[in-house]
Amino acid sequence: MRSSPSALCLTLLLCACASRNGTPDNAPTLKTLAGREAQVAPDSGVQATEEQAIAAYREFLEVAPKAPQRAQAMRRLGDLEMASADARSAGGEESKTGAPDYRTAVTRYEEFLKAYPQDKDNDRVLYQLARAREQGGQLEAALATLDRLLAEYPRTAYRDEAQFRRGEMLFSLRDYTKAEQAYATVLRSQDGNPYQGRALYMQGWSQFKQGRLEDGLRSFFGVLDLKLGDEPADGKDDSLAHLSRADRELLEDTFRVTSLSLANLQGASSIAPFIDSPQRSAYEFRVYRQLGELYIKQDRSKDAADTFVAFARRQPLHAQAPQLQARVIDIYQRGGFVNQALEAKKDYVTRYGIDSEFSRANPEGWIAAQLLVKTHLAELARHHHASAQASKSSSDYAEAVRWYRIYLRSFPADPQAAQNNFLLAELLFEDKRFAEASLEYEKAAYDYPVHAKSADAGYAALLAYAEQEKTVPAAGLPGLQRAGVASSLRFAAAFRADPRAAGVLTHAAERRYALQDGEPAAAVARQVLALQPSATDAQRRVAWTVVAHTAFEHARFDQAENAYSEVLALLPAQDKARNDVVERLAASVYKQGERSREAGNGREAVGHFARVAVVAPQSAVRATAQYDAAAALIGLKDWDGAARTLEDFRQRYPNHALQAEVGQKLTVAYLEQQQWAPAAAELERVAASHQDLQVARSSLWQAAELYDKGGSGAFAAKAYGQYVLRFPQPLEPAVEARWRMARIAKAEAQSAREFTLMQEIFQADQTGGEARTARTRYLGATAALALAEPAFEAYRKVALVEPLAKQLKLKKARLEDVLKAYAVAADYGVADVSTAATFQVASLYQDFGRALMGSQRPKKLNKKELEQYDLMLEEQAYPFEEKAIELHELNVRRAREGVYDQWVKRSFAALGELKPVRYAKNERAEGVIDAIR
């Protein structure tokens, strides 16, 4: 058979390809090529189609059955027919069976394998054959072909893909167990392969189909690790735009099946065990979000909300936490769950508001969350405002106030801040929290650009101050009134054209004068008088009154007279206020007395002050004049006249403001007359009423001393008791007061009272801490010594009589009590207390020894037994006598340091009896021992 030109060309082409590594004998050398000039013709290219190539290969196979290139041609032909079938399939062409037609390719590969069963490239042929059968719909045949490929060529380069395709086919055939195994084989491959992600994904699906949801989740999380493992941990960017479309689709489906699996387990609570690495923490929010979205699609609103909340609880500082928390609110609102939505909003603003940990840890995320924070804060404030207005409940008011305050603190510059500040003030006013309301009204009025409610807020602040004045204690009233005046002036300056400004200014002038701010009050009053249009007559009368009073008080009597005239001209004839004005005019007489006094004319001043009672007997000035008359008499050292005047003043004007000073002046007068008890009584009054605690304290102390000085022990003790009660600090005088009370109690034979006071002295010093002084320690030590006396008396009362064992035990116990008591006193280290305690302890030991010797003897002892008993008692008593000698010697050795008080002397005397050989002579100081051993 003749070869066609195309077949011949193909043969030559294959020969050239097969032998191109050989070198012809006549090939040029480098030397011969040096002189040649290469001529390169333009390449026109090979113009051929796939169909032409297939036809050429078929023709070659027909005409060259023995050609060495036949195997290569058959394989290449199969590939071309496979590619052609792929192209037809992509173009939508199908065979009569409805599936793409790969039969020709299948036949070609089968023929090749039959003709060349040992060809080294048969793994590739088997791979292509399996693919052709799979594409042609012959899944089982394709699966068998892949099994053969892997069995015959276990190390084939197509191993991973073959296993992956096996898994795909087995999955399609619903053999999920074997499909899982095939995918697992791909995943175990040591070499990196492009099928790993897809194999892991399909392995998860295989496990999911088997109902092994947790195993499937491990696989799906593995897919997420591969695709999202490089995500930044902060979660600021939740976009997947950086991924390919295929990867995005893979992730979408992975999240879908992951969510289905979790929903069929324990929902959101099943997620945490799988988040076991930092890379998973980075995309954890996506898992919660996708599960929540699935629940929403399933109309499981509560589960969706709980899922979003779970993430916000788990990673509260994550950038996506606010977004997921916001979904919770949206879910509840869409579902009509009003209360849940309200609580979710509270939770949101708490977690992501200005004071939240989130704001400090994640500034960018916090900024992004603020729009919703602001919205929810406003909604919460309005909701609770409405609730409070409906219920009138303080708790509802408090809740609304709280949200308004958080809103204003969080968004002070927001355009709605002024309106919300005004609403907050209104709310506080409704709840009768007037002090807070006044401050918030002022903020709403003056701390924002002028708005519709500015003037109303400023005026409402004044109403709030007025309400406060109804309940404020007297001591706090002046300060409150000053604040109200300042607010009034601020209103008048800011809203001068407001029709309420004249009344506000008038009230401010009057109030400022009442607060004794004379000149500033007069300045405000002049503003009222200068208003155009003019203020009302009533307002002008108040203003003139303030000007008059101020001038009078500043000794500008001519200006005061003119101003009072203006006031009288504006007063109706029957107005009760005329009396006050007339009194002010009459006060000029009183002022003459003041001028005389300032000039040093005391007697003349007294005359003017006394004349006020004649000129205006009902005038309030009369009281002041009488008081000043008494003061002038004191200046003249007319003690009797001053005392009588002051006593009359006290009776006539018991509520006068100057009563607080009467006591001090009467005290001076009484002291000058050496009337100690009346002086002390006045000092007690001063102490009870004076605002200055230092004055009150010193007055009460002086009163007690004066009572004591006058021999009024009971009154002195009472005064000292009041001092301790009112002024427990400083410590030293309080302890001293108790000491003096104890001294009085002792003088009046009140032993129980004395003992109680000694206990108080001791306790006060012991607990005084850094406030203790040398004096308190001395008094504490002396008290400790005194407190030992009851124990000493209890010891002495125990007689050593039959039953001796019982009595001896009791006496020893009482001895121990006394020793402990004296040890407390000795521990103070106060010299005369230590010597007293040492002497008493030595005497106790000496007494105990004597008591032993003098104890009642047992009955029925014969003479010998009695002698032995006496010897035994001597042995028992001897150590006590030795201890007594040791302590007395300790006391006498203190004489070398100059301590030679009565107790040292008594110790010398005792030693004279105990050791007469050594001590029954002139006493001599020895060494020093610092404390009782």
Number of C-alpha atoms within 10 A of each C-alpha: 6 7 14 13 9 16 21 17 14 18 21 12 11 18 14 12 11 12 9 10 8 8 8 8 6 6 8 10 8 8 8 9 10 9 8 8 7 7 6 6 6 6 6 6 6 6 6 8 9 12 12 12 17 19 15 20 23 15 17 24 19 14 15 16 10 10 14 13 17 19 17 13 22 20 23 17 23 27 20 18 23 25 16 18 23 18 13 16 18 11 9 10 15 16 13 8 9 10 15 21 24 27 17 15 26 21 14 21 27 16 15 22 18 10 12 13 11 9 12 9 13 20 22 16 21 26 23 22 28 29 24 30 22 19 20 23 17 15 21 16 14 25 23 13 22 26 17 16 24 20 11 13 16 12 12 17 11 18 20 26 18 24 25 25 23 27 29 24 20 22 21 12 12 14 16 23 16 16 28 26 17 24 27 19 16 28 22 11 12 7 9 11 12 11 17 21 22 17 28 25 25 27 30 29 26 29 21 22 16 16 12 14 22 18 17 25 25 17 25 27 23 18 24 23 18 14 16 19 17 12 18 15 17 16 19 14 11 14 8 13 8 8 13 10 11 9 16 15 12 18 20 13 14 22 23 17 22 27 25 19 22 21 18 11 14 10 20 23 14 15 21 14 7 14 16 9 9 12 18 22 21 20 22 21 24 18 23 27 22 21 28 29 21 20 21 16 11 11 12 14 20 17 19 28 25 18 27 26 25 20 26 23 14 12 15 18 22 23 26 24 26 28 19 23 26 20 19 26 24 16 19 21 16 12 14 11 13 13 11 18 19 18 13 23 24 18 15 24 25 17 23 27 25 20 14 14 15 22 19 14 13 16 12 13 23 23 14 14 22 19 11 18 27 19 13 21 26 19 16 23 24 19 16 21 25 16 16 22 14 10 12 14 12 12 12 20 23 17 17 23 23 16 24 28 17 20 26 20 14 18 16 15 11 13 11 12 20 26 17 20 25 25 21 28 29 23 22 23 22 15 19 15 16 22 18 16 27 30 17 26 32 25 19 29 28 19 14 17 10 13 12 10 14 25 22 14 26 27 22 22 31 23 17 24 23 17 17 20 18 9 9 12 10 9 8 10 16 18 12 17 20 17 14 25 24 14 22 25 18 18 27 21 12 17 16 14 10 11 9 14 22 24 17 21 26 27 22 25 32 24 19 25 22 15 16 14 15 22 19 15 25 24 15 23 28 19 14 26 19 12 13 8 7 12 18 12 12 13 21 23 23 20 29 25 25 31 30 28 24 25 22 23 15 13 13 13 18 11 17 25 18 14 23 25 18 16 24 19 11 15 17 10 10 8 9 10 13 16 14 12 19 15 18 21 17 17 21 18 19 26 20 16 27 23 15 17 20 11 11 13 14 20 17 18 26 22 15 22 28 21 18 26 18 11 15 16 13 13 19 17 21 23 22 19 25 23 24 23 27 28 22 23 21 20 15 13 13 14 20 15 16 26 22 14 19 24 15 14 20 18 9 11 14 11 10 13 11 15 17 16 13 21 23 17 19 25 23 18 24 21 17 14 12 12 14 21 23 18 25 29 20 22 26 22 18 25 24 17 14 15 11 9 14 11 13 22 20 14 23 26 23 20 30 30 23 24 24 22 14 16 13 16 20 16 20 27 23 14 26 28 18 18 25 21 11 15 17 15 14 12 20 20 18 22 28 17 26 25 23 19 24 24 18 20 20 15 12 13 11 13 13 12 16 24 19 14 23 27 17 17 26 26 15 21 23 14 10 17 10 7 12 18 14 10 14 24 22 20 23 27 30 24 25 26 23 20 23 21 15 13 19 20 12 14 21 16 10 15 17 22 15 14 10 16 11 11 16 20 12 16 21 14 13 20 21 14 17 24 22 15 22 28 20 18 27 24 15 17 16 18 18 19 24 26 30 24 29 29 27 23 25 27 21 22 23 22 17 23 24 17 18 20 20 14 17 14 15 12 8 8 12 9 9 9 11 15 12 13 15 16 13 13 17 15 13 14 20 17 14 21 21 16 18 28 21 15 26 28 25 25 33 29 22 22 19 13 12 9 17 18 15 13 22 24 18 17 26 25 19 22 22 17 13 18 13 12 10 12 17 15 11 8 14 11 17 15 14 15 14 13 18 16 8
